[in-house]
Amino acid sequence: MPTISGRQSILTGATFQPFVGSQYEFAPFDAEIKLGLKCDKNLVTCSVFSGPDILAEPGSFVPVGTLDEPPKVPDDYHWVDDVAKGDRLKVTVTNANAATTVLYWVLSITPL
């Protein structure tokens, strides 16, 4: 079961796409994905797509929490979906806060 994660600072008004260029931008096999996101400030929004499925419309909030540790299973994994091999996993995060925010993200992929 592959799991990828990262932390990213996002400047005010900037947008970040964690999976662009990743080997998991396109699902390598039929799988269930679980996505955990959290940031350290409010007014951070996201959109989450897996292939043709819309898991979070553009503008959905990202949960705010402490960034001392990665998102916890199951509490911080708000998006779960089944994907087909080749489906594009697209997450876009935008910071509308007046300060730089830190995003912590984790993607878990379980083959079906």
C-alpha positions as CSV (number, residue, x, y, z in Angstrom):
1,M,0.0,0.0,0.0
2,P,1.8,3.2,-1.2
3,T,1.6,6.2,1.0
4,I,3.0,9.6,0.1
5,S,3.0,12.7,2.2
6,G,4.5,16.2,2.4
7,R,4.5,19.6,4.1
8,Q,4.3,22.8,2.0
9,S,4.3,26.5,2.8
10,I,1.8,28.4,0.7
11,L,2.1,32.1,0.4
12,T,-0.9,34.5,0.6
13,G,-3.0,34.2,-2.5
14,A,-0.9,31.3,-3.9
15,T,-2.2,27.9,-5.1
16,F,-0.5,24.5,-4.6
17,Q,-1.1,21.2,-6.3
18,P,0.6,18.4,-4.3
19,F,0.3,15.6,-6.9
20,V,1.4,17.4,-10.1
21,G,4.5,15.6,-11.4
22,S,4.2,12.8,-8.8
23,Q,4.3,9.2,-9.8
24,Y,0.8,9.0,-8.2
25,E,-0.7,11.9,-10.2
26,F,-2.4,9.1,-12.2
27,A,-3.6,6.1,-10.4
28,P,-1.2,3.2,-11.1
29,F,-3.9,0.6,-10.5
30,D,-7.5,0.2,-9.4
31,A,-7.5,1.3,-5.8
32,E,-9.1,3.0,-2.8
33,I,-7.6,6.3,-2.0
34,K,-7.7,8.1,1.3
35,L,-6.6,11.7,1.5
36,G,-5.8,13.6,4.7
37,L,-5.1,17.4,4.6
38,K,-4.7,19.9,7.4
39,C,-3.2,23.4,7.7
40,D,-2.2,25.8,10.5
41,K,-4.5,28.7,9.5
42,N,-8.1,29.3,8.4
43,L,-9.3,30.6,5.0
44,V,-7.4,27.9,3.1
45,T,-9.6,26.2,0.5
46,C,-9.3,23.2,-1.8
47,S,-10.8,21.2,-4.5
48,V,-10.3,17.4,-4.7
49,F,-10.9,15.3,-7.8
50,S,-10.2,11.6,-8.5
51,G,-10.8,10.9,-12.2
52,P,-14.4,11.9,-13.0
53,D,-15.4,12.1,-9.3
54,I,-15.6,15.5,-7.5
55,L,-14.8,14.8,-3.8
56,A,-14.6,18.5,-2.8
57,E,-15.8,21.4,-5.0
58,P,-13.5,24.3,-5.5
59,G,-13.6,26.4,-2.4
60,S,-14.2,23.6,0.2
61,F,-12.3,24.3,3.4
62,V,-9.2,22.5,4.6
63,P,-9.4,21.5,8.2
64,V,-7.2,23.5,10.6
65,G,-5.2,21.7,13.2
66,T,-1.8,21.4,14.9
67,L,1.0,20.4,12.5
68,D,3.1,18.6,15.0
69,E,2.2,15.4,13.4
70,P,0.7,14.2,10.1
71,P,-3.1,13.8,9.6
72,K,-4.4,11.0,11.8
73,V,-6.4,8.0,10.6
74,P,-9.4,8.2,10.5
75,D,-10.0,11.6,12.0
76,D,-8.1,13.7,9.5
77,Y,-8.9,11.7,6.3
78,H,-12.0,13.5,5.0
79,W,-11.8,12.2,1.4
80,V,-12.1,8.5,0.5
81,D,-12.8,7.2,-3.0
82,D,-12.4,4.3,-5.4
83,V,-10.3,5.1,-8.5
84,A,-9.6,3.2,-11.7
85,K,-6.2,2.7,-13.1
86,G,-5.2,5.9,-15.0
87,D,-7.6,8.2,-13.1
88,R,-6.0,11.6,-12.4
89,L,-5.7,12.5,-8.8
90,K,-6.0,16.3,-8.6
91,V,-5.9,18.4,-5.4
92,T,-5.7,22.2,-5.6
93,V,-5.1,24.2,-2.4
94,T,-5.4,28.0,-2.2
95,N,-4.4,30.2,0.6
96,A,-6.7,33.2,1.0
97,N,-5.3,34.0,4.5
98,A,-3.3,37.2,5.1
99,A,-0.3,35.1,6.1
100,T,1.7,32.2,4.9
101,T,0.2,28.9,5.8
102,V,1.7,25.4,6.1
103,L,-0.2,22.5,4.6
104,Y,0.4,18.9,5.7
105,W,-1.0,16.2,3.3
106,V,-1.0,12.4,3.1
107,L,-2.3,10.2,0.4
108,S,-2.8,6.4,0.9
109,I,-3.5,4.1,-2.0
110,T,-4.8,0.6,-1.4
111,P,-5.1,-1.8,-4.4
112,L,-8.6,-3.2,-5.0
